[in-house]
Amino acid sequence: MLTKSVLVVDDAMFMRLSLKIMLEKNGFQVIGEAENGGVAVEKFKTLHPDIVTMDVTMPEVDGIEALRQIKAIDSKAKVVMVSAMGQEGVIKQAVMAGAKNFILKPFKEESVIKVLNSL
């Protein structure tokens, strides 16, 4: 089985770190991290990850806008939105903008891995 590369995007460093540890433990390769959507789009262009985990609420460029920009670069990009409970409207927006799936915070390891393995 090929190792899937992941770009982890979240403005909170501890969230990026916990996702990275979780993913690497389960055979994914975290090839980059970004603290906001603008950085995420730049890193997407240079790293070409198989999957992007994208936080919704971030400073400067939010997750929905970054998702749109990434989809404009690569329409086949696999972006999974990560959002807190109670952001259903945002999730609907994200899916319409091309998100493949979403993970709710606080997340459980098995649900994160199941979502990413389904891509």
C-alpha positions in Angstrom: 0.0 0.0 0.0 1.3 3.4 -0.9 1.9 5.9 1.8 -0.3 8.9 1.4 1.2 12.3 1.9 -0.7 14.9 4.0 -0.5 18.7 4.4 -1.9 19.6 7.9 -3.4 23.1 8.1 -4.5 24.6 11.4 -3.7 27.9 13.1 -3.2 26.0 16.4 0.2 24.4 16.7 -1.0 21.8 19.2 -3.7 20.7 16.7 -1.2 20.3 13.9 1.1 18.3 16.2 -1.7 16.0 17.4 -2.9 15.4 13.9 0.7 14.8 12.7 1.4 12.2 15.5 -2.0 10.5 14.8 -1.4 10.3 11.0 2.2 9.2 11.1 1.3 6.5 13.7 -1.2 5.2 11.1 1.1 5.1 8.1 0.5 8.6 6.6 3.4 10.8 5.8 3.0 14.4 6.9 5.0 16.4 4.3 4.1 19.9 5.5 2.2 22.1 7.9 0.6 25.5 7.5 -0.8 27.9 10.1 -3.3 29.6 7.8 -5.0 29.3 4.4 -2.5 31.5 2.5 0.5 29.5 3.6 -1.5 26.3 2.9 -2.1 27.3 -0.8 1.6 28.1 -1.2 2.7 24.8 0.3 0.1 22.9 -1.7 1.7 24.3 -4.9 5.2 23.2 -3.9 4.5 19.9 -2.0 1.6 18.4 -4.0 0.2 16.4 -1.1 -2.3 13.5 -1.6 -4.5 14.9 1.1 -5.0 18.2 2.9 -6.6 18.5 6.3 -7.9 22.0 6.5 -9.1 23.8 9.6 -12.1 26.1 8.8 -11.5 29.0 11.1 -8.1 30.6 10.7 -6.6 34.1 10.5 -5.8 35.9 7.3 -7.1 33.3 4.8 -9.8 31.0 6.2 -10.2 27.3 5.3 -13.1 27.8 2.9 -11.2 30.4 0.8 -8.0 28.3 0.9 -10.1 25.3 -0.2 -11.4 27.3 -3.2 -7.9 28.4 -4.2 -6.5 24.8 -3.9 -9.4 23.4 -6.0 -8.6 26.2 -8.6 -5.0 24.9 -8.8 -6.0 21.2 -8.8 -9.6 20.2 -9.3 -8.8 16.7 -8.1 -7.3 17.9 -4.8 -8.5 15.9 -1.8 -9.2 18.4 1.0 -10.8 17.3 4.3 -12.2 20.1 6.4 -11.6 20.1 10.2 -14.2 22.1 12.1 -15.6 22.5 15.6 -19.1 21.3 16.5 -21.9 23.7 15.6 -20.4 24.8 12.3 -22.8 22.8 10.1 -23.4 25.8 7.8 -19.7 26.1 7.2 -19.4 22.4 6.4 -22.2 22.7 3.8 -20.3 25.6 2.2 -17.1 23.6 2.2 -18.7 20.6 0.6 -20.1 22.9 -2.1 -16.6 24.3 -2.6 -15.3 20.8 -3.2 -14.2 19.4 0.2 -14.1 15.6 0.1 -15.2 15.1 3.7 -14.9 16.7 7.1 -13.7 15.8 10.6 -15.3 17.4 13.7 -13.3 18.6 16.6 -12.6 17.3 19.1 -11.7 14.4 16.9 -11.1 10.7 17.7 -8.2 9.0 16.1 -10.2 6.2 14.5 -12.6 8.6 12.8 -9.8 10.7 11.4 -8.0 7.6 10.0 -11.3 6.2 8.6 -12.0 9.5 6.8 -8.5 9.7 5.3 -8.4 6.1 4.3 -11.7 6.5 2.5 -10.2 9.0 0.1 
